[in-house]
């Protein structure tokens, strides 16, 4: 297949969508397919298979845009036509300007077109400070996202949760495929060395961008309610605009051990998961929560939020794996439960073995490839009719 993947945002593999993009690109290349990538990354100029579009210049607001990790690609029909015209199928990663324009071109020239649903309405409305306004998120799905997703040949949903959310708002059944972004076997459990200075501490990990919707403060505040507060070391894997505020909050809460804030490489996060004791995912907004799945695969018992806007709530296999959203005291009680009961913690790990099978990355990428092939075949049959 000749596959064109359109990424309004690509950048470094330090967030869920970018990681999903690179995984898809690398897998399809490994399978021998010809892959072209459209993105705004200047460092990809001249690199084989990449078509680079410009970005918008916001002048005096560039600092704010960069601080929030946002890149807004400019639509460039010349570049898009070069990347799309010979493709057997085009896959869009985001429902923004570049993706929407690509969908229009595909429709005009009868080229099969699919897209991944990697952005919740809240991820968009948070930049306008209305992420908790139900009406704002409803309108985003109904009148902004629908313009692209409802008219594609197929839609890739990482979870049934986000498919149900979107289709219930727009009132239309899409040709949807529910396929996880998948987790690598690299994360499977293995004994690792824990540094001497960490040996007497209880290590609790949370992997996620330092953004408001990830709800890091709920976890920070929970520590003071735990009977193990003088032994707990929080590790926040990631980066983002809220780092300074989170450091300040941790200091204010008087944590004995300041949280470790670090953007880990792939190998580093694998080893970090293996040396930790628990994984907590307090996020209120999450399409899939692949970092949570990676931690589970690495042998950590998870504690997740029950937020109705968070797919990770479906990862709880017992009542003790979930806490009331934004309730630090309830979270602390769940943390203490697992730390008090190492035997039950071991049993819980065993319960997750079958749960993880459907998230194997190799299997998930095979399903993506199958989606592409079925879409091409269906489009071909429609032309013949």
Buried (B, 14 or more C-beta within 10 A) or exposed (E): BEBBBBBBBBBEBBBBBBBBBBBBBEBBEEEEBBBBBBBBBEEBEEEEBBBBBEBEEEEEEEEEBEEEBEBBBBBBEEBBBBBBEEBBBBBBBBBBBBBBBBBBBBEEEEBBBBBBBBBBBBBBBBEEEBBBEEEBBEBBBBEBBBEBBBEBBBBBBBBEBBBEBBBEBBEEEBEBBBBBBBBBEBBEEEEEEBEEEBEEBBBBBBBBBBBBBBBBBBBBBBBBBBEBBEBBBBBBBBBBBBBEEBBEBBEEBEBEBEBBBBBBEEEEBBBBBBBBBBBBBBBBBBBBBBBBBBBBBBBBBBBBBBBEBBBBBBBBBEEBBBBBBBBBEBBBBBBBBBBEEEEBBEEBBEEBEEEBEEBBBEEBBBBBBEBBEBBBEEBEEEEEE
